[in-house]
Each structure stands twice: as structure tokens, then as C-alpha cells.
Amino acid sequence: MSTSSSPFKSRSVVENVLSVEQPEGVGARVRRSIGRPELRNLDPFLMLDEFQSSDQGGFPDHPHRGFETVTYVHPRSKGKFQHEDFCGNKGEIGMGDVQWMTAGRGILHSEMPVLGSGEVHGFQLWINLSQKDKMIEPAYQELKQADIPHPSKDGITAHVIAGEALGVKSTVYTRQPTTYIHFEMQPHSKLRQPIDKGFNSFIYTISGKAKINGKVYEPHHTLVLSSGQDTDGIEVVTEDIPAEFLLLAGKPTNEPVVQHGPFVMSTRDEIYKTFEDFTEGRNGFEKAPNWRSKIGKRLIGGGHDDDEL
């Protein structure tokens, strides 16, 4: 929140795209934000999906290289998600939990709802890595809801996944500097959230009605914000109806992006090399040819529809 007596200079909305629900994976539905044809990427962000998946569906075995994935389960989600990878890592996240995965040089993994837990509602964000970091070793940060700050003030609650809001900082490590905050605003409240002047930023509306620069925005809209020069951040207000949205901001890599499905590199040659590595089981994918997850077996023949990206 702004504490200065000088006027708060807010960023404006320069692009507005509605996310329409579509099938994804096996038995899941997503609303794609960044990553759709109108918004191919917003450096450093490659994709944001709002997903809902029955406990009979999911995202069986699929690879990644060259970026990070952040999976956030909505605090009011009934279902839980579990993951398993070819390095032997396993985990489970439920309401309000976060998994921050650095794919680096290569991961083959499966992401599946926990059977019997109910429908999972959450978000998956893809963040590009700088070329110098694309071939680092894979890593995980898993934060339970209790590990994530949830400050509240003046009718506003902030779930601070990364960055800082309402005077409270997240403890998560962001290799590519990132702000990721889930805001919930009660009626007749005003948010003034600082954003680093050099960061690209956008808002994804989840529910209710958020008002920015005099215009009201309804759910499932991606609002690309103007550059940060000569601004302090973003001002959002509510009137008679509450609002819930994600605010994402990140330091751009300012590097080329060459993406084919689940692989994101900086040149076409690197993409060709990645396909060879994955197919032949080398340079980080040594275990890929013979590995099958246990949790993905119930969806034999299924796959993760990354080719659309």
C-alpha cells in the first residue's frame, strides 16, 4: 500500500483478453491466459492456466526443459494434486499450497489429482529461464499454505506467493525475479500495490469485479499492464461486489524464446538438440526412456497436450 503523500501513479491496462475454457491433459479443463495465440508470451512469462480437474483426470508423464513451473492450488479447492518424477521426487499439494519446480536441463514427471479428494482448482504458471540457467539441475520448492504469508488490511487479503504485498515478503527463491500475489478484495476497498518499474506485469481476474482506471473487469480476463516507467504500481478498487485476482510481475530476460511444446530454449538448434536428448536419453534425460510414473498408470494412453503451446 502506498504510504507517500504524493499522488499514486498507476499503470494502465493496455491489452484485455478473455480466457475461454478448453480441454487439456486427460479429464481436465483450463482457461489459458498467457500462452494463447493473442498473448503468446509476456517476458518472462510463457503461460498461465487456470485449471479444474476431476480426480479421475490429470496430466500423466510429460517432459520439460528450460523454464520453471509454478503450481498453486486455490485456497478453497476441495481436491489435492500429487506429482512424481524420474529422479524419485514425490509430493502432494492441497488447498493454498504451492510447488515451484525448476525444470532446468530436464524433468519427466506426472501431475495427477489424488483419487477421492474431489475436483482440483488451481493455476499453473510457466516462467522462462535466462539462457545461462536453462541447463541447471532440476529443483523444487514446496510451500504449504501455512508457509505462505497472508497479510490482511483495509478489506484486502494478499496471498504472497512471491515478492511483497501489504508490507510482508515471501520467502520463496525466484531465480528470475518474480512477483506472484493472489489478492482478495472486499467491497469498497482500494489497493495500491507497488510494482518494480523494470518488470512486465499482468492481472488475471478470478471472480467478482475489479475496477482499474475507471473501467470494471469481470472474471477470466487477462489484463496486460503498461510499462512501469513513471508509475508506482497498480491501483485496483472495488465497488459493491468483491474481487479476486492474481497479479504477476517479472523481470524480463530480454532474450529470444524458441518454444516447442514442453521445451523452451533460446535457439532452434537448442530445441533440436533437446529433442535428440529426450529421445536418446542423455544430457539430463538419461532415465527418460525406461521410466513410467506410478501415479500416471491409471491413465494409460493419456498425455499432456503441450503441443498447443
BALUM-978783 format. One record per residue: z, x, y of N, C-alpha, C in turn; residue in one letter. Coordinates in steps of 0.001 Angstrom, whole numbers, plus 500000, padded with zeros to 6 digits. Layout:
REM BALUM-978783
NODE	n_z	n_x	n_y	ca_z	ca_x	ca_y	c_z	c_x	c_y	kenu
NODE	Z	X	Y	Z	X	Y	Z	X	Y	A
...
REM end
This chain:
REM BALUM-978783
NODE	n_z	n_x	n_y	ca_z	ca_x	ca_y	c_z	c_x	c_y	kenu
NODE	500000	500848	498812	500000	500000	500000	500000	500880	501232	M
NODE	499320	500449	502275	499252	501237	503492	500552	501141	504256	S
NODE	501092	502296	504683	502317	502309	505475	502044	502750	506896	T
NODE	500802	503107	507198	500442	503576	508524	500303	502402	509485	S
NODE	500580	502640	510768	500426	501609	511781	498973	501468	512226	S
NODE	498128	502441	511899	496720	502364	512268	495999	501377	511369	S
NODE	494902	500777	511835	494183	499787	511029	493706	500379	509701	P
NODE	493797	499574	508649	493335	499987	507320	491836	499741	507238	F
NODE	491074	500782	506944	489619	500675	506853	489226	500517	505385	K
NODE	488747	499342	505041	488448	499013	503648	487008	499325	503278	S
NODE	486807	499755	502047	485454	499836	501504	484882	498422	501396	R
NODE	483582	498336	501328	482909	497049	501191	482217	496963	499840	S
NODE	481813	495752	499456	481062	495535	498221	479580	495728	498522	V
NODE	478949	496677	497836	477533	496958	498080	476636	496440	496959	V
NODE	477229	496075	495821	476457	495509	494710	477375	494615	493899	E
NODE	476835	493478	493442	477619	492492	492715	476803	492012	491524	N
NODE	477318	492254	490315	476587	491891	489100	477499	491078	488184	V
NODE	477015	489933	487719	477756	489097	486785	477580	489619	485363	L
NODE	478681	489739	484614	478628	490186	483222	478585	488978	482305	S
NODE	477509	488858	481539	477308	487738	480625	477722	488162	479228	V
NODE	478397	487275	478520	478887	487603	477182	477728	487820	476215	E
NODE	477882	488832	475333	476860	489149	474335	477534	489651	473075	Q
NODE	476875	489537	471909	477466	490063	470674	477441	491584	470666	P
NODE	478403	492176	469976	478478	493636	469876	479226	493986	468600	E
NODE	478886	495149	467999	479563	495550	466774	479371	494496	465702	G
NODE	480448	494152	464993	480417	493129	463961	481494	492100	464296	V
NODE	481085	490896	464627	482040	489835	464911	482758	489966	466234	G
NODE	482236	490775	467145	482868	490940	468450	481937	490419	469540	A
NODE	482541	490088	470694	481780	489650	471857	482212	490509	473039	R
NODE	481253	490903	473867	481578	491742	475015	480903	491208	476270	V
NODE	481511	491517	477388	480888	491349	478698	480725	492756	479259	R
NODE	479483	493212	479339	479220	494583	479781	479147	494634	481301	R
NODE	479861	495574	481859	479913	495792	483301	479015	496974	483626	S
NODE	479578	498145	483864	478781	499359	483963	478126	499602	482604	I
NODE	476851	500009	482621	476134	500252	481377	475048	499231	481095	G
NODE	475002	498143	481890	473918	497179	481712	472711	497636	482522	R
NODE	471536	497042	482308	470329	497548	482968	470441	497650	484488	P
NODE	471143	496699	485119	471261	496728	486574	472222	497810	487060	E
NODE	473116	498231	486169	474124	499233	486521	474196	500248	485386	L
NODE	473176	501079	485256	473091	501987	484118	474289	502917	484054	R
NODE	474693	503469	485188	475947	504229	485248	476363	504350	486705	N
NODE	477614	504681	486908	478163	504907	488236	479031	506155	488109	L
NODE	478415	507291	488283	479017	508605	488069	480477	508652	488563	D
NODE	481437	508957	487652	481308	509465	486282	481358	508388	485194	P
NODE	481286	507115	485568	481447	506048	484590	480114	505700	483929	F
NODE	480151	505584	482602	478957	505308	481810	478914	503872	481326	L
NODE	480091	503287	481078	480153	501939	480518	481543	501368	480709	M
NODE	481588	500050	480944	482833	499294	480833	482506	497989	480134	L
NODE	483200	497714	479033	483064	496452	478314	484397	495725	478319	D
NODE	484352	494436	478626	485478	493550	478309	485158	492955	476951	E
NODE	486029	493164	475957	485696	492714	474614	486727	491725	474078	F
NODE	486240	490870	473191	487082	489991	472403	486564	490053	470972	Q
NODE	487474	490291	470047	487069	490454	468654	488037	489722	467741	S
NODE	487488	488966	466820	488332	488351	465798	488858	489434	464872	S
NODE	489917	489128	464134	490458	490156	463238	489584	490356	462006	D
NODE	488501	489584	461898	487550	489778	460807	486368	490651	461239	Q
NODE	486300	490980	462538	485188	491769	463035	485602	493197	463323	G
NODE	484914	493819	464304	485293	495168	464702	484114	496101	464863	G
NODE	484431	497391	464948	483439	498429	465207	483589	499522	464141	F
NODE	482923	499341	462989	483052	500317	461910	482426	501663	462271	P
NODE	482458	502594	461342	482171	504030	461547	480991	504284	462494	D
NODE	481271	505056	463559	480234	505420	464528	480649	506719	465230	H
NODE	479674	507525	465660	479969	508827	466269	479960	508773	467803	P
NODE	480528	509835	468401	480452	510052	469850	480391	511555	470111	H
NODE	479765	511915	471225	479830	513299	471724	479587	513294	473240	R
NODE	480347	514135	473953	480032	514439	475341	480752	513632	476405	G
NODE	481700	512766	476003	482373	511936	477002	483734	511490	476467	F
NODE	484419	510643	477239	485712	510102	476837	485629	508581	476759	E
NODE	486401	508001	475843	486531	506552	475775	487985	506181	476061	T
NODE	488165	505119	476842	489498	504619	477148	489559	503169	476699	V
NODE	490383	502885	475686	490535	501537	475158	491870	500974	475630	T
NODE	491815	499858	476331	493004	499227	476911	493092	497802	476381	Y
NODE	494193	497495	475704	494404	496152	475182	495130	495334	476257	V
NODE	494569	494183	476578	495151	493343	477631	496622	493030	477311	H
NODE	497488	493054	478321	498921	492817	478065	499237	491474	477417	P
NODE	498310	490517	477486	498568	489219	476849	497682	488986	475627	R
NODE	497102	490061	475102	496296	489957	473888	497188	489667	472687	S
NODE	496747	488772	471830	497509	488494	470610	497264	489566	469545	K
NODE	496026	489998	469429	495668	490915	468355	495939	492370	468667	G
NODE	495824	493204	467635	496005	494650	467745	494767	495366	467216	K
NODE	494590	496597	467653	493469	497421	467222	493991	498662	466520	F
NODE	493265	499098	465485	493601	500345	464820	492368	501239	464788	Q
NODE	492623	502546	464715	491496	503474	464661	491759	504535	463607	H
NODE	490672	505163	463177	490742	506216	462158	489541	507122	462370	E
NODE	489734	508455	462312	488587	509343	462490	488501	510370	461371	D
NODE	487400	511140	461391	487137	512067	460288	487984	513347	460354	F
NODE	488835	513450	461371	489783	514565	461431	491148	514198	460845	C
NODE	491275	512948	460398	492536	512498	459832	493446	511793	460815	G
NODE	493007	511620	462054	493817	510911	463051	493784	509414	462797	N
NODE	494952	508782	462934	495065	507333	462780	496010	506812	463851	K
NODE	495814	505569	464251	496704	504991	465238	496491	503501	465364	G
NODE	497373	502864	466146	497305	501428	466353	497761	501118	467765	E
NODE	497025	500272	468461	497413	499867	469804	497428	498345	469890	I
NODE	498428	497835	470604	498578	496396	470787	498663	496058	472257	G
NODE	499280	494933	472572	499260	494410	473927	499770	495431	474951	M
NODE	498908	495716	475944	499278	496624	477024	499173	498097	476696	G
NODE	498765	498450	475478	498674	499855	475069	497312	500436	475436	D
NODE	497262	501781	475490	496035	502495	475854	495790	503640	474883	V
NODE	494538	503799	474466	494110	505005	473759	493059	505701	474618	Q
NODE	493360	506949	474997	492436	507744	475809	491891	508840	474901	W
NODE	490645	508682	474461	490066	509596	473482	489008	510484	474125	M
NODE	489174	511779	473959	488166	512743	474381	487323	513082	473164	T
NODE	486080	512572	473151	485207	512843	472001	484792	514306	471970	A
NODE	484547	514888	473156	484171	516292	473214	482974	516591	472337	G
NODE	483090	517649	471497	481944	518105	470704	481593	517170	469555	R
NODE	482508	516248	469218	482123	515296	468183	483272	514564	467529	G
NODE	483115	513261	467415	484042	512400	466688	483207	511394	465898	I
NODE	483617	511131	464676	483123	509993	463898	484349	509162	463599	L
NODE	484360	507921	464076	485571	507124	463895	485235	505651	463723	H
NODE	486285	504875	463425	486180	503438	463247	487266	502782	464083	S
NODE	486909	501659	464742	487869	500893	465547	487841	499452	465033	E
NODE	488964	498999	464476	488992	497703	463815	490253	496928	464190	M
NODE	490147	495614	464384	491348	494807	464591	492241	494835	463359	P
NODE	493540	494723	463580	494499	494645	462479	494403	493250	461865	V
NODE	494133	493197	460568	493986	491911	459889	495246	491065	460054	L
NODE	495035	489788	460409	496156	488875	460563	496813	488909	461918	G
NODE	496355	489799	462805	497014	489919	464109	496444	488959	465148	S
NODE	495283	488370	464852	494662	487453	465806	493583	488124	466618	G
NODE	492984	487375	467541	491893	487898	468352	492390	488962	469326	E
NODE	491609	490044	469438	491954	491141	470342	491154	490986	471629	V
NODE	491852	491069	472747	491207	491031	474062	491514	492344	474762	H
NODE	490472	493050	475180	490715	494328	475830	489492	494841	476555	G
NODE	489534	496125	476884	488484	496762	477669	488233	498159	477127	F
NODE	486964	498551	477081	486659	499940	476752	485807	500545	477852	Q
NODE	486299	501675	478351	485650	502410	479425	485121	503721	478869	L
NODE	483901	504106	479269	483360	505419	478932	483290	506252	480203	W
NODE	483856	507455	480139	483864	508373	481274	483106	509637	480887	I
NODE	482125	510012	481683	481347	511207	481391	482196	512464	481563	N
NODE	481866	513498	480801	482474	514808	480966	481478	515747	481634	L
NODE	481994	516658	482433	481134	517689	483014	480508	518512	481892	S
NODE	479362	519100	482159	478655	519868	481133	479540	520941	480515	Q
NODE	480392	521553	481312	481263	522620	480807	482307	522100	479826	K
NODE	482570	520777	479835	483600	520203	478967	483031	519418	477788	D
NODE	481724	519281	477703	481155	518400	476690	481393	518875	475257	K
NODE	481565	520174	475070	481735	520684	473709	483156	521156	473437	M
NODE	484141	520604	474163	485538	520934	473878	485984	520203	472614	I
NODE	487128	520611	472088	487665	519968	470891	488101	518534	471202	E
NODE	487934	517622	470249	488382	516244	470460	489896	516175	470686	P
NODE	490333	515154	471421	491758	514997	471722	492074	513525	471963	A
NODE	493348	513179	471799	493804	511809	472020	495029	511789	472910	Y
NODE	495115	510759	473746	496357	510394	474404	496571	508911	474094	Q
NODE	497697	508587	473485	498016	507196	473196	499264	506806	473969	E
NODE	499139	505784	474795	500250	505332	475618	500606	503908	475225	L
NODE	501870	503703	474865	502351	502362	474614	502616	501671	475948	K
NODE	502703	500361	475911	502898	499602	477139	504111	500112	477914	Q
NODE	505165	500489	477201	506386	500962	477854	506187	502303	478547	A
NODE	505148	503051	478162	504875	504353	478773	504044	504239	480045	D
NODE	503497	503061	480313	502619	502851	481460	503427	502235	482600	I
NODE	503382	502797	483809	504123	502206	484930	503582	500821	485283	P
NODE	504493	499904	485641	504115	498542	486023	504842	498136	487308	H
NODE	504631	498854	488399	505338	498508	489634	504884	497157	490187	P
NODE	505823	496457	490852	505524	495179	491490	506058	495192	492918	S
NODE	505294	494564	493832	505711	494494	495223	504905	493421	495939	K
NODE	505595	492577	496679	504946	491580	497539	503924	490728	496787	D
NODE	504279	490286	495582	503404	489414	494813	502305	490117	494060	G
NODE	502379	491448	493973	501352	492235	493289	501994	493062	492193	I
NODE	501402	493037	490999	501811	493915	489900	500653	494838	489575	T
NODE	500950	496125	489421	499927	497115	489085	500265	497750	487738	A
NODE	499348	497682	486788	499475	498398	485522	498729	499720	485739	H
NODE	499469	500793	485933	498889	502056	486386	498517	502907	485174	V
NODE	497300	502734	484689	496823	503472	483524	496527	504919	483897	I
NODE	495881	505115	485040	495597	506466	485546	495613	506406	487070	A
NODE	496102	507482	487685	496146	507511	489139	497462	507009	489678	G
NODE	497432	506382	490843	498651	505945	491533	498435	504608	492212	E
NODE	499450	503746	492161	499409	502462	492863	500831	502042	493187	A
NODE	500996	501413	494329	502299	500910	494778	503359	502013	494734	L
NODE	502924	503257	495010	503852	504374	495094	504266	504979	493780	G
NODE	503619	504569	492667	504003	505056	491337	502786	505690	490671	V
NODE	502980	506847	490045	501894	507587	489410	501938	507459	487895	K
NODE	500752	507473	487288	500628	507532	485835	500840	508959	485353	S
NODE	501247	509092	484107	501450	510421	483522	500249	510876	482693	T
NODE	499221	510027	482553	498086	510382	481714	497304	511535	482350	V
NODE	496766	512408	481506	495944	513520	481984	494493	513082	482032	Y
NODE	493851	513243	483187	492445	512875	483323	491637	514139	483566	T
NODE	490875	514529	482559	490053	515743	482667	489032	515586	483792	R
NODE	488418	514420	483876	487571	514074	485012	488433	513174	485904	Q
NODE	488840	513629	487076	489806	512871	487890	489427	511396	488015	P
NODE	490354	510529	487607	490070	509103	487476	491256	508262	487926	T
NODE	490970	507154	488577	491957	506111	488862	491573	504880	488050	T
NODE	492540	504329	487314	492299	503150	486483	493536	502265	486601	Y
NODE	493396	501161	487321	494545	500292	487586	494164	498839	487318	I
NODE	495037	498158	486606	494903	496723	486347	495846	496005	487312	H
NODE	495271	495269	488256	496061	494557	489263	496159	493073	488908	F
NODE	497355	492514	489130	497571	491076	489051	498204	490644	490368	E
NODE	497519	489735	491091	497955	489314	492415	498303	487829	492414	M
NODE	499475	487495	492929	499885	486108	493083	499175	485508	494303	Q
NODE	499160	484170	494424	498544	483556	495601	499164	484068	496905	P
NODE	498341	484146	497921	498756	484526	499272	499377	485919	499310	H
NODE	498714	486851	498655	499165	488248	498683	498031	489141	499172	S
NODE	498396	490326	499638	497417	491266	500182	497654	492648	499596	K
NODE	496597	493233	499047	496646	494582	498500	495859	495524	499390	L
NODE	496457	496651	499704	495737	497734	500364	495922	498982	499511	R
NODE	494919	499257	498684	495004	500329	497699	494196	501532	498154	Q
NODE	494835	502689	498360	494077	503896	498729	493138	504326	497606	P
NODE	491983	504860	497985	491025	505442	497041	490588	506784	497610	I
NODE	490580	507814	496777	490129	509131	497213	488740	509016	497842	D
NODE	488565	509620	499008	487310	509484	499748	486100	509987	498966	K
NODE	486296	510941	498070	485177	511504	497320	484884	510808	496013	G
NODE	485637	509753	495677	485460	509057	494405	484467	507906	494539	F
NODE	483648	507710	493502	482898	506466	493352	483845	505413	492783	N
NODE	483622	504141	493130	484593	503125	492711	483936	501770	492509	S
NODE	484601	500943	491681	484167	499561	491489	485346	498723	491034	F
NODE	485182	497416	491177	486167	496439	490713	485499	495573	489657	I
NODE	486257	495249	488587	485798	494281	487603	486784	493122	487617	Y
NODE	486315	491919	487978	487206	490765	488089	487425	490125	486721	T
NODE	488680	489833	486411	489032	489276	485104	489283	487776	485184	I
NODE	490092	487353	486158	490412	485931	486293	490781	485628	487740	S
NODE	490789	484335	488075	491188	483917	489406	490116	484166	490450	G
NODE	490569	484311	491702	489646	484520	492813	490178	485608	493727	K
NODE	489379	486668	493883	489739	487797	494745	488855	487772	495984	A
NODE	489450	487986	497141	488703	487937	498399	488632	489333	499005	K
NODE	487410	489786	499264	487176	491111	499842	486245	490947	501040	I
NODE	486694	491413	502174	485883	491325	503403	485370	489910	503651	N
NODE	486241	488925	503414	485916	487541	503721	485150	486793	502664	G
NODE	484737	487459	501572	483982	486795	500512	484824	486694	499251	K
NODE	484758	485538	498592	485551	485290	497390	484720	485598	496141	V
NODE	485336	486314	495196	484658	486690	493952	485402	486091	492766	Y
NODE	484639	485500	491829	485196	484848	490656	485154	485795	489449	E
NODE	485632	485353	488271	485750	486255	487118	484427	486824	486605	P
NODE	484557	487989	485963	483489	488667	485219	482386	489213	486116	H
NODE	482759	489585	487322	481814	490220	488232	482178	491689	488417	H
NODE	481144	492536	488425	481326	493951	488746	480962	494146	490203	T
NODE	481910	494649	490980	481733	494826	492415	481719	496323	492718	L
NODE	480527	496872	492935	480402	498281	493278	480802	498442	494740	V
NODE	481690	499391	495010	482212	499578	496359	481449	500674	497100	L
NODE	481470	500593	498404	480787	501561	499257	481439	502933	499139	S
NODE	480785	503944	499673	481341	505301	499629	482626	505364	500442	S
NODE	483413	506391	500188	484726	506470	500795	484785	507098	502162	G
NODE	483679	507583	502671	483689	508218	503981	484120	507208	505046	Q
NODE	485061	507639	505894	485567	506806	506997	486277	505550	506512	D
NODE	486790	505558	505273	487583	504430	504783	488898	504944	504210	T
NODE	489841	504024	504035	491145	504371	503467	491268	503954	502008	D
NODE	490490	502960	501611	490592	502433	500252	489980	501055	500200	G
NODE	490635	500138	499470	490104	498782	499328	491203	497777	499668	I
NODE	490814	496743	500424	491721	495643	500734	491260	494401	499992	E
NODE	492185	493794	499242	491906	492565	498500	492993	491561	498842	V
NODE	492606	490313	499086	493585	489271	499375	493338	488083	498454	V
NODE	494374	487257	498296	494247	486006	497561	494669	484869	498472	T
NODE	494119	483694	498187	494500	482500	498940	495364	481611	498045	E
NODE	494868	480451	497645	495693	479528	496858	495691	479828	495362	D
NODE	494784	480717	494917	494626	481000	493488	494905	482474	493235	I
NODE	495640	482818	492165	495901	484229	491861	494628	484959	491456	P
NODE	494709	486267	491346	493554	487079	490940	494015	488199	490026	A
NODE	493140	488565	489115	493411	489649	488165	492130	490463	488047	E
NODE	492244	491793	488191	491044	492624	488162	491403	494063	487830	F
NODE	490376	494822	487424	490506	496256	487218	489895	496969	488412	L
NODE	490557	498031	488855	489996	498931	489864	489761	500276	489209	L
NODE	488519	500742	489222	488148	502035	488658	487581	502913	489759	L
NODE	488047	504157	489813	487516	505127	490766	487532	506490	490091	A
NODE	486503	507292	490352	486434	508589	489686	485638	509602	490478	G
NODE	485968	510852	490262	485244	511949	490902	483917	512145	490183	K
NODE	482795	512046	490873	481502	512197	490195	481284	513617	489683	P
NODE	480552	513728	488588	480197	515048	488062	479048	515660	488858	T
NODE	478215	514789	489448	477017	515231	490179	476106	516069	489280	N
NODE	476015	515660	488019	475177	516338	487039	474245	515324	486377	E
NODE	473133	515798	485798	472231	514876	485095	472936	514205	483918	P
NODE	472541	512971	483636	473065	512223	482492	471899	511878	481579	V
NODE	471937	512402	480354	470937	512064	479350	471693	511426	478186	V
NODE	471459	510132	477995	472224	509367	477014	471303	508738	475987	Q
NODE	471686	508857	474749	471016	508117	473684	472102	507546	472792	H
NODE	472303	506229	472889	473334	505591	472099	474694	506206	472341	G
NODE	475344	506691	471282	476713	507186	471394	476819	508643	471818	P
NODE	475711	509266	472201	475710	510671	472601	475310	510780	474072	F
NODE	476090	511530	474839	475827	511686	476274	475894	513173	476608	V
NODE	474741	513734	476953	474664	515149	477282	473996	515319	478653	M
NODE	473634	516558	478987	473068	516835	480308	471568	517109	480283	S
NODE	471011	517381	479092	469572	517629	478970	469053	516969	477692	T
NODE	467734	516769	477636	467134	516204	476429	467283	517165	475249	R
NODE	467163	518446	475506	467330	519416	474433	468718	519305	473808	D
NODE	469726	519069	474648	471092	518918	474121	471230	517648	473286	E
NODE	470508	516602	473658	470526	515371	472863	469859	515605	471507	I
NODE	468686	516265	471501	468018	516579	470235	468926	517423	469346	Y
NODE	469586	518397	469959	470500	519266	469209	471661	518450	468636	K
NODE	472153	517483	469403	473258	516645	468938	472851	515833	467720	T
NODE	471645	515250	467735	471169	514501	466574	471057	515399	465352	F
NODE	470568	516615	465546	470481	517561	464431	471876	517906	463904	E
NODE	472805	518151	464817	474168	518487	464406	474795	517355	463598	D
NODE	474610	516119	464078	475206	514979	463387	474565	514773	462014	F
NODE	473250	514860	461954	472528	514638	460697	472831	515720	459673	T
NODE	472933	516970	460144	473120	518102	459235	474577	518496	459064	E
NODE	475483	517847	459789	476908	518113	459623	477335	519490	460096	G
NODE	477124	519779	461389	477503	521085	461910	477960	520957	463373	R
NODE	478511	522062	463898	478913	522138	465313	479796	520970	465743	N
NODE	480815	520687	464931	481739	519609	465249	481603	518392	464373	G
NODE	480464	518273	463680	480242	517129	462800	480234	517540	461325	F
NODE	480948	518617	460990	480934	519127	459613	481380	518084	458591	E
NODE	482314	517227	458944	482847	516252	457993	482071	514932	457991	K
NODE	481122	514798	458906	480442	513510	459064	479648	513056	457838	A
NODE	478873	513932	457166	478012	513436	456082	478756	512757	454940	P
NODE	479970	513177	454662	480672	512652	453487	481877	511779	453823	N
NODE	482095	511480	455114	483301	510731	455499	483002	509244	455656	W
NODE	483893	508407	455133	483872	506977	455354	485297	506537	455641	R
NODE	485481	505740	456668	486832	505300	457005	487331	504269	455994	S
NODE	488649	504193	455867	489246	503159	455013	489243	501806	455712	K
NODE	489525	501830	457028	489639	500552	457739	488281	499889	457956	I
NODE	487198	500662	457916	485873	500090	458123	485229	499546	456868	G
NODE	485853	499754	455706	485227	499375	454440	485033	497872	454300	K
NODE	485869	497087	455008	485736	495639	454854	484479	495096	455538	R
NODE	483814	495949	456318	482576	495542	456974	481432	496428	456504	L
NODE	481311	496577	455201	480253	497412	454632	478891	496891	455096	I
NODE	478090	497820	455593	476783	497440	456095	476787	497133	457574	G
NODE	477998	497062	458198	478071	496795	459633	477847	498051	460420	G
NODE	477750	497928	461723	477534	499080	462576	477919	498775	463999	G
NODE	477963	499799	464807	478305	499684	466221	477021	499733	467034	H
NODE	476750	498698	467765	475455	498531	468436	475392	499358	469705	D
NODE	475383	500697	469553	475341	501569	470713	473932	501802	471216	D
NODE	472900	501472	470418	471539	501779	470823	471113	501020	472067	D
NODE	471876	499984	472415	471529	499180	473569	471903	499886	474867	E
NODE	472703	500946	474786	473206	501597	475995	472140	502464	476633	L
REM end
